[in-house]
Amino acid sequence: MQDIDVAKLRADIEDGSIPGPSGQIGIRITRPLGAQGELPAVMYFHGGGWVLGDSQSDDPFCRDLCVRSDAVIVSVNYRHGPEARFPAAADDAFAALQWVGAHATELGGIPGQLVVAGWSAGANVADSAYPALAVAICGVMLVIGAFFGRAGGIILAGLIAAVGLAGATAAGEWGADQVQ
């Protein structure tokens, strides 16, 4: 895997917050630099073992995904344990996905083209939230997690096929040899 040179990943960044089940949920919106019009949207949940991380810790990954895919990335700062016990992270994810789905146009996204994504613990958080949604999801990208009895691996094909977000180069650098 290649190192990501963040300096080359020029994007428009906006930090904000949205309503959540226990107060405001912090988000970071990453858009391709100078993007005009509506783009596919990716709702992203960071890794960190459910106790660490935020939208800044996975910022290089989100910028890379944004630049390579020409998509709006909305990274969510869900609550962590042990301060916020289960199911706080899943509740935040569900609320954030509902909000982003309802506000896709004002975020610069294309309604109905929302992909749910996450890395490690964030993949589990994403996986816990999207099946119950009333929001239209067109793809899922869960990177290194444990889902429905599968330990580890990358589910990237849904992202590529559903929205056309990532090219073969990006998939190769993210571990296409492990796509299940």
N, C-alpha and C positions, 0 to 999 in steps of 0.2 A: 504494500500500500504506500502511496506517495504522501509526503507531508503536505499539508495545505498551507499555502502562503496567503494569509488573511489579507495582507496589503493589496493583493491582486483581486480580491473579492469585493469589489466596490458595489455597494448597495445602499439604498435609503433605509435608515433604521428609525423606528418610532417606538418609544416605550410608553406604555399606558396601563390602564386597568379596566376591568369589566366586572359586573356584578357577579358575586358567587354566593354559595349557600351560607357562608359565615363571614361575609364582608367582601371586600374587593380582591380580585385575583389579578396579579400582575401579568402583563403580556408584553412581548416584543414582536413588532411587525417588521419583517424584512422584505423589501420590494426591490426588484431589479432597478438599478440606477436609472432614473429618468423615465421609468415605465409609464406608458400611456394606455388607457383603456383597461378592460377587465382581463384578469389572468386567472389560471387555475389557482386554487388555494390549498395550502397544506397546513393542517393543525398539528403542531409538533410538541411532544412531551419529552423533556430531558431525562437523562439517566442520573444515577446517583444512589442506588440502593434504597430508595424511598426515604432517605434521610439527608441527602446532600444534593447540590446542584441547583441551577436556575437557568434562565434564558441566556445569561452571559456565559455560563460554563460550556454550553454547546453552541455558542455563537459561531465559531468557525464552520462547524458542520452545517448549520442553518444557512449561513451565507453561501457556502459552496452549493448546497441544494438549490437555493434561490437563483444564483447566477447561472448554474448549469441547466436548470429546468425552466427558467423564465416563469417562475411562479411566486405568488405571495406566500410567505411563511409566517405563521402566527405561532410563536413559541409561548408556552404557558408555564407560569410559576405556580404549580400546584403545591398544596400544603404537604409538609413532611412529618414523619414520625421522629421521635416518639411524642413530640408535643401534640401533634394532630393524629390521633389514632385512626386506624382503619374504620370506616371507608372514606376518610376525608379526601385523600388524593383522588379516588374514583369519583366522589361527589363533585369535586372541583372540575375534573375532566368532563364529566357529563354536562355540567353547567356551562363550561367554556365552549364545548362543541355545539350546544344548543344556541348559545349567543352568537358564535361565529357563523353558524348556518343561517341564522336569522338576519345577520348584518353583513353578509358576504359582499354585496354590492358596494356598500360604503367603505369596506376594507380594500376595495379594488379587485375583489374576487369575482369569479363567474358563478352565479347561483347554480347549485346542482353539481358543481365540479369541486367538491371538497374531499381531500384525501386526509385520512387520519394516520399519523406517523409517530413513532417514538423509538428511543434508544434505551436498551437495557430495562431498568425499572420503568422508564417512561413508556416503553413498548407495552409493558404489562398494564400500566395506567390507561393507555390508549385502548388496549384490547378489552379492558373492563368496561369502558364507557360506550364505545360505538355500537354494539349490538342492540342496545335498547333505544337508540335514537329515533326520533321522528324526522330527523334531518337526512336529506339524501346524501349518502356517502358513495363516491365512485371508485375509491381505492383505499388500500391499507398498506402501510409500510411499517413492519415491526422488525427492528434490528436487535439481535442478540437478546433473547428473552426466553421465557418458558410459557408456552401457549398450548392449551388443550392437550397436555401431556407430552408435547415435543420440547425437548431441552435444547436450547441454543438454536443457532441458525439464523438465516436472513430470509424474510419474505419480502422480496423486492419486485417480483414480477407483476403484482397487482398494481403497484404504483406506475410502472412503466406502461403497462397495457391500458390501464383505466384512463389515464390522463395524458400519456405521452410526455411525462415530465422529465425523465432522465434518459440520456443516450447510452449507447453501449460503453463508451469510455467511462462514464460515471459509474455504471453498474459494475464494470470490471474493477475499478478502484475501491469500491465498497464491498467487494467480495462475491462477485457473481458465481464463483466456483462453489459457493455454499448455498445458492438459491435452492429452496425446497419447493 
